[in-house]
């Protein structure tokens, strides 16, 4: 009976030791997961900020492209006006050189 009791105590101590080891592993894992959650939260915030910044940049790009198209149209019209003025000046100058 004593021997059985001693064996049971040893098994109990072994089980307690394994349980402590498992608890330690679980605590470590919980801490690791908490750190990962913190990192994920920070990354989520960065992604949201980048999403907003990207939307702002796209809007700025659209406005810039629209301004460029407007400037190109104005440039084309000015070139046409210059060409017309050159023709007018040439036509006005031509009769004055002919006596």
Secondary structure, 3 states (H helix, E strand, C coil): CHHHHHHHHHHHHHHHHHHHHHHHHHHHHHHHHHHHHHHHHHHHHHHHHHHHHHHHHHHHHHHHHHHHHHHHHHHHHHHHHHHHHHHHHHHHHHHHHCC
